[in-house]
Amino acid sequence: MFEDHFDEPELNLAVWLPHYLPAWGSLAETAATYDIHDSCLHLRIPADKGRWLPEVHPAPLRVSGIQSGNFSGPVGSTIGQQPPNDGAVVRQAQQTFWGFTPDHGYLEMRARGVVSPRSMVAWWMVGLEDSPERSAEICVTEMFGDAVEPGVSTAVGRGLHPFRDPAVAEDFEAVRLPIDLGDFHTYAVDWTADQVEFFVDGNPIGRCARPPSYPMQMMIAVFDFPDRSSVGDTVVPELVVDYLRCYD
């Protein structure tokens, strides 16, 4: 159904928006820091990258992410994707964008991460929230640096978050696996109307029943939490994506 091997020198803007939840701030304030080389997408958080929307997200957060869809209501409304807090309002209305938004399939990403105890990498899918109940999340993988034993093991988070979707139940778990986040691995999900099953390097690591069945956009990002620890201040968090594929 879809594949991106990041073979071109520029990001495919027909598929990807190089911003992280821009409705709550602006496109200028939420731009990703990235480049493409060696047939990989490199999402980075360099030392001089500022905080993500400190006016609406008081906890210090830095992020570099891309998404394959975008939607919001008008300025001043509360209609938007994954609001950062209760009562958050749209500060910049977004043009509706359906880049790559599947509603089922076997999806796979090959990637590696560079993290410190205060950073993380993640790939998840969310509804566009063009209606409030189409808001659930399928977290394919999220990995925090403080849950990584370099060269030994990594805790891989996966599961469902309902948010405002009453048809989806919270079902999330972090599974510790004998993998090194710094090496390339494949993270995948087999998504049907009845269940979603999660895989790492082709090995099943769990499943959840009754997933969302509406179109969902990809979210791929690296995060840094400056107030969590002074350890790792010199590390430039990075998520390196070799490819993303989706099979019917």
N, C-alpha and C positions, 0 to 999 in steps of 0.2 A: 504493500500500500504506500510506503514512504521510506526513504532513506536519505541521510545526509552524512557524507564522509568528510565534509569540511575540506574538500580538495581545491576549492577556489580561494583566491586571496582575500575575498570579501565575504561577509556573512550574507546569506540569502535572505534579503529583506521581504521577499514574498512569503516566507515561512516564519522568520524570526523577528521579534521586536527586541532590540538590545537595551532593554530597560527593565526595572523591577518595580511593578505596581505603581505606575506613574500617576494614576488618577489622584492619589492622596497628596501629591506634590506637583511635579511637573516632569515633562520629558527631560528637560535640562538637568534637573536635580537627581534623577534616577538612572542616568546613563551607565551602562556597563563599562568596565575597563577590561578590554580583551584584545587578543590578536589571533591570527590564524597562520600557523606555519607547521611544517612537517605533517601535513594532512591531519591536523588536530586543531580544535578550538581550545584556546587557553584563556580561561576566565581568571582574573587576578584581582587582588586587593593590595595595591602598592602602599607604601608607608604614607604617602601624601594624599591618599583618597579620604575624603571627608565622611562624616556620619551620614546615614540615610535618614533624611527628613526628621531632624531633631525636634521640630515643632510638634510633630504628631506622634513620635516614637521616643519618649523621654529616655528609655533605657538605651545606652550607647550601642549603636549597631552600624556596622559597615557591610556593604553587600555589593556584589557584582553578579548580575544575573540576566538571563534572556528568557523570553516567553513566546509561545507560538500562537497567542491570541490576546485580545485586549478589548475591554468594554467598560463603560461607566455611564452613569446618569449625568444630568447637568451639574454645573458648579453649584455648590451649596447643598446638594442632595446627599443622602447616605447610600446611594446605589453604586456599588463598585465591588471589585474582587478582593477577597481576603483583607477586609479592613484591619488596620493595625491596632485599633482600640474601639470600644463601644462608643458610638456617636460620632465616629470619624466622618468627615464630609469631603466631598470631591472638591479639590482645589483647581484642577485642570480637567475639563471634560475631554474624554478620549474618543477617537474615532473607532468604531467597531471594526475589529480585525480578526478574521478567521484564517489563520495561516495553516496550521496543521492541528486539527481538533478531532481525533477519532472518538468513536463511542464503543469500541471493542478492539480486540486484536492481541497478538503477541508482540510486545514492545521490548526492545533490547538496546542498552547503551553500554559501550565499552569505554572505560574511563579510569583515571587514577587521580589521587588527590595529594596535595601538600598542605598539611595542617599543623597547628600548634595546639596546646591545651585550651586555647581561647577561640578556636575557629572550627568550622564545619563545612561539609559539602553535601549537596542534596539534589535529587531529581524527583519531582512529584508532578501530579496532574490535578487540575482543578476545573470545576465548571466555570463558565464565563460569568455566571450570576446575572444573566439577562433576565432571569426571574429568581427571587430570593432562594427558593429551594434547590436550585441548580448550583449548589455551592460546595458540595462534598469534595474531599480530597482522597486520591489514591497516592500514598507515599510509596514510591518504588524503592527508594533508598535514601537514608540520611545517616551521615557518619560524623560524629563529634570527635575532635582531636583528643579530648580528655578521656575518651573510651577506646583509644588506639594504643596498642602495645607494638611499637615499631618492629617489624620483622617477625612478630609472633601472632597477633590476632587483632581483630577489629569488631566492634559491636555495630551491626547493621540494622538500623531501624526500618521497619516496613509495616504497612497496614492502612487502615481507613480512618478518616476523621469526618464526621457528619457535618459539622458546623450548623448550617440552617436547613439541612435536608432531613426531614423526619423519617424518611424511608431507609436511611443508612445508620447503622449502629457503630459506635466507637469500637475499634478493634485494632490495636497497635501494639507492637512488641519490638524490642531490640534483641537481635539474635547474635551471640558472639560466635565468630567464625575464624578459623585459622588462616586468615589472609592478611596481607600487608597492603594497606590503603595506598601506599606509595607505588605499588605495581599496578599494571593494567589488569582489570577484571571486567567481566560482563555482568550487568545487573539487569534483570528482566522481570516481566510480569505477563502472565497469560490471563487476559481479561475477557470474561464472557458475561452473559446476562445473569448467571447463577452464582458465580464466584470469581475471585481473583486469586491467582496463585503466584508466589514470588520465588525467584531463582537467583542464585549467584553462581557464575561459571557453570550454568546448566544444572545445578543441583537445587532441588526444591528446599525452601527454608520456611514455608508456611503458606496458609491460605486464609481467606476471609470470605464469608457468605454475603450475599445480597449487596454487591457493589453498586455504585451509580451506573445508570445506563444511558446518560445523555452525553453529548459531545464535551470533551475536556481538552484543555490546552496543556502543553508541556511547560514546565517551569524547571530551569536548570540554573543553579547558583552556588556561589561560595560566600560564606558569611564569616564575619569577625566580630567578637564581642569584647570590646576594649576593657570593660570593667570586670571581667571574669578573672583575669590573672595578668601579672606582669611577665610571666613566663612566656617565651616565644615572641616577644615584641619585635625581634629582628626577622622573624619568619614572614615571608610574603605568601599568604594563603592562595592556593591555586587549585582549580579544577580543570583537568585536561581531558577533553572528550575526543575520542578517536572517531566514533560514529554513533548514530542513533538510527534504528530501523523499526519498522512496524510491518507485521505480516497479518493478512486477513485470517 
